Amino acid sequence: MPKENSATEPSKTGPPTTEPLNSARSVGAPGHPDARAGYGAVFRVREFRAVFAAHVLSLLGVVVCEIALTVLVYDLTGSPLLSALTFALGFLPYLLGGTLLAGVADRYPARRVLVTCDLVCAVRIGIMVLPGTPVGVLLALRCAVAAVSPVFTGTRTAALTDILGEGELFVLGRSLLRVVSQSALLAGFGVGGVLLAAVSPRRAIAVTAVTFACSALLLRFGTQDRPARSGGGGAVLKGSLAGARLLLGDRRIRGLMLLFWLPTMFVVAPEALAAPYADVLGLGPAALGLLMCAMPVGHIAAELYVGSALSPRTRSRIVLPVAALGLLPLMGYALLPGVVWTLALLVFSGAGAAYVIGLDQWFVDAVPEELRGRAMTLMTAGLMTVQGVGMALAGLAAEFLPVHQVVAGAGAVGTLCTIAVIRHVARYRRPPRALGRKTEGTEERDRADQHVTSG
C-alpha cells in the first residue's frame, strides 16, 4: 500500500510551446469537481501510453531480477542470510538516493533524467550477468540500482503533471501505475519462477537488462522533451538537501507525507510475518501464497473502484475517514483467525489504500511546481524506507511475542499514529505562502485549499 480541490481548475500541461498535440488538454481534462474522466481518458493521452508501457516493462524486469539475483546469490554462497539480504537491499538505499539525489529531478529535463536512469540500471544489471562477478559486487550493484529508483519514480510522477495536468487525469494516471505495481506482486513472481525453470539465473537477469533498455527507448521516443523545472547552479547534493528542508519544514506538506508513510509502515506487518503465521495455522505453501496475494487483491480492487466510480470531490471527502479506518482489520488477528477469515482481513486491509487517490491530489496541490520533482522523489524514498523499517520491526517484535499479537498490535498502534497525523493534516489546511515562489494559479489553489479536508 503506499496513495481535491484543484480538480475545479483547468489542467496545466506546461508552456504552449512544449505542449503536445495529443496532451491532456486534447482529451478534455475535467473542470468540475464532480466530473469523472475515467481511465479510458488517461489512455487516450499518447505520452501516458508510453510511460505506462515503460513502467510495465521495467517493473516486471525488477521483480524478475530480484528473484533471479536471490537464487544466484544462494547458488554461489549457500547462505540463506545473504539470499535474504538481496531482497533487503532493495529497500535500504532508497533513503540515501531519494534524499541526496532528489535535486536531479528538478534540475534537469525530465525525459533526460528518466532515460538516463533506465540506461544506468541496464548497464549495472548487465554487469551482474558477467560470469565470475563476485557476490559482493552483485550486492553492491543491487544497492546502486535501488539508489537510482526513487529519482526515477519521483521524476516520472512530477512529469505526469506535465503530461496529464494537475487534476483528474493526473490522479487516475498515478492510480493506474499503482495498480500495475500491485499486479506485479501477483504476476511478476510467477513469471520469474517460469523463467528460472527454463534458463539460468544469469540469463534471467539479462532479460531484466533488456527490459530497462526497452523502457529507455519508449520514454526517449514516446514522450516530449520539456525544460527543467528549476535551473540554478551549485551541487546537486546541496540542492537536494535544501529542497528536503523546505518540504519537511512546511507543516502541511510534512503532514501529507506522513499520511502516505505511516499507514504503509504498519500495514506490511502481515506480509512480513505471513510465513510464520501460516506455520502457526499449519498451512501449506498454497495457502501461504494466498495470504501473500490477498492484500494486493484488495488494493487493486479498491483503487479501480475509487478511480472509476467516485467523483474527485467524493475521493477528497473519504481521504481522512478511510485513512483512519484502514488498519483496523489487522486487529482481527488478535482472535487468531483461520485461513478464510485471515484472507478477508487482508483484503479489507488492502482496500484501505482507497484514500491514496484523493491524497495524491492534495499533495500535488500543496507542492510548488519548482519543488515538485524533489517532493515526489522524497515521498517515494520515504515510502519504500518505511516499508523496510516496518518489516524489520514486525520481525523483531515476533521474536518476543506471538505472531498474531504482533499483527494485531501493528493495527492498533498504526491506527493511533494515523489518527494523530490526520489531526495534524486537518489543522493545517492552507499551504504556507512562504514556501517556494508563487506560480501561476497558486492564489486560486490557496483559496480552494480551504475545503481540502472538509466533509
ABEGO torsion letter per residue (X at the ends): XXXXAAAABBBBAEBAAABBABBAAAAGBBABAABBAEAAAAAABAAAAAAAAAAAAAAAAAAAAAAAAAAAAAAAAGBAAAAAAAAAAAAAAAAAAAAAAAAAAAABBAAAAAAAAAAAAAAAAAAAABBGBBAAAAAAAAAAAAAAAAAAAAAAAAAAAAAAEABAAAAAAAAAAAAAAAAAAAAAAAAAAAAAAABBAAAAAAAAAAAAAAAAAAAAAABBBBBBABBEBEBAAAAAAAAAAAAAABAAAAAAAAAAAAAAAAAAAAAAAAAAAAAAAGBBAAAAAAAAAAAAAAAAAAAAAAAAABBAAAAAAAAAAAAAAAAAAAAAAAAGBBAAAAAAAAAAAAAAAAAAAAAAAAAAAABBAAAAAAAAAAAAAAAAAAAAAAAAAAAAAAAABBAAAAAAAAAAAAAAAAAAAAAAAAABABBBAABEBBBBGAAAAAAAAAAAABX
